[in-house]
Amino acid sequence: MHLLAIASVLVAAAGFCQWAGSPKASDVPTGQQLPSMDDTRRFFVEPQLQRVPFAPIVATEPKVQVPKIWGNNEFRVALLSYADTTRIYASSKSRWTDFNTGLELVMRNCVGQGTGGAYLIPPSPGLTHPTLVVYVYAVGSYFDFQMNYYMSAPYGINPAAIQEKFAASGFAGSANVAVAVL
């Protein structure tokens, strides 16, 4: 699992994170703002992205609705559902500990290098694909524009496509990375 964690960050941070801007490490949201380390398995769900949007959730675990966005000054942290070219993973079982581990890796491998980035939270036992993504970005960045679009439309963001679309737009910040997966 550790190898997957490092590879996840490196996929997003391999020198191609101009899309995330340059959030200042000194502006990271405080421990009181972010969820604490917790090993309780929770059911993370994004109701508007379910196959039947806003369908009732039947799960015995505590539920957490995503997206979750935290901020301080120009620094933003977002927890979103993972989308790839064929599917949006609108629900998953995970832990706040996994989120915090991902945030620490992005802080060390991306923010520490002067840029934002993303981390695919490894799949929970019994699952084969990552289902949640932690993004760290600056206000006013290309990704901030994407978040504004994402929050107003029921589409998922494919983290692997962000840099490609950003480069294709001539680094203009207007190419949309949200994908509709039906």
Secondary structure, 3 states (H helix, E strand, C coil): CHHHHHHHHHHHHCCCCHHHCCCCHHHCCCCCCCCCCCCCCEEEECHHHCCCCCCCCCCCCCEEECCEEEEECCEEEEEEEEECCCCEECEEEECHHHHHHHHHHHHHHCHHHCCCEEEEECCCCCCCCCCEEEEEEECCCHHHHHHHHHHHCCCEECHHHHHHHHHHCCCCCCCCCEECCC
